[in-house]
């Protein structure tokens, strides 16, 4: 199992510097792959539409996910509900490349997450701060992403979560060794993982940004703040010209430090997703699972 | 030694750390201007070959790098990097490639490869074996390609798995289907 964990962490390393895009059809998956997505997230409804539709949101139909697996050669991810062990097993059975135990769907367990150490398939989980990230890693997540506030096109929460995580990492790295026990207590995180962060100044797994990224500038901002890559959910296929916007975001993630290139990439992309301000919404997805 | 690590997407940080641990002076290649720094070796890391290939073209890096490789610049390539170098990319058996089916990218290394030859992530694995005279080297395969054919008698096979070559040397290129940079399995003792 330790080997499997390592292999699954390794796959996340291969995704770094890349953009993972939400897609709902094989056609969208092909557009995403062609635009340079390093992986796609297969789901029946993108977060903005989940938000609009309301009701209980569940794992996607495996037939729909298989259609997307057939359509592209890059890794395919899919979401299961927080704590929904059976949905995760189903996704593992269809050989998904990565499971996102996601707050975008309605939680199946309002207290516990899945014991991901019991699976061979890798998991990515959302987190708002260091403690949450380390709890998920302790449960077996081999990749972390900020939660942000999905389906809004408002990057404010992703920024808040990434800044908080990074500043907590810097704080833990600066502590005396005999202060780590108290830090683990405060963070409500496993001590061995707190020690890892202290010694290495980073999470033991890859850390992406997610939730509200809608423009090349948003993606570059998240890279500036320490993200190792980005997820773009509603931002691409809710915009005027998905293929062009997707390709521009891919380049922005690679060359986030080159402002002139970012200016060029940001030109004539057509309308971005309209979006909704994160403080005007009723369903707060980031609160799901802690 | 100056090593340029292609850093448009993928495990470029691990590749840079691998070369730094061996005492090399490492820089990242993200855009055309980076090539002005000059290098003694080009390192092509793992990642998604479709993404790396597209970005190489979009960023204008493709033609100058190809000319450098053809001109004899030493290249060290793993996984996606091997796919970028291969003279022929075969259609995958287990995963379809309907949208992107380039038959080659640089095409400078006379081997045929098949992407995702061991299936999806559940097919990723670690094994140990002989590499270039060294016994018992750790080899990590992540959604790895396979070398299905060697297209020149001059290609030297450095390691095999299941009867197929998993790393080769040909003129200025050394290429792997696995990831020596992740486990530092080939590094000298001073490396971690």
Interface residues (C-beta under 8 A of the other chain):
Chain A: X3 X6 X7 X8 X10 X11 X13 X14 X15 X16 X17 X18 X30 X33 X34 X36 X37 X38 X39 X69 X70 X71 X72 X73 X74 X75 X76 X92 X95 X96 X97 X98 X120 X121 X122 X247 X250 X251 X253 X254 X255 X258 X261
Chain B: X7 X8 X9 X10 X11 X12 X13 X14 X30 X31 X46 X47 X48 X50 X51 X54 X55 X58 X59 X79 X80 X92 X95 X96 X97 X98 X99 X100 X115 X116 X119 X120 X121 X122 X124 X125 X126 X140 X142 X143 X179 X182
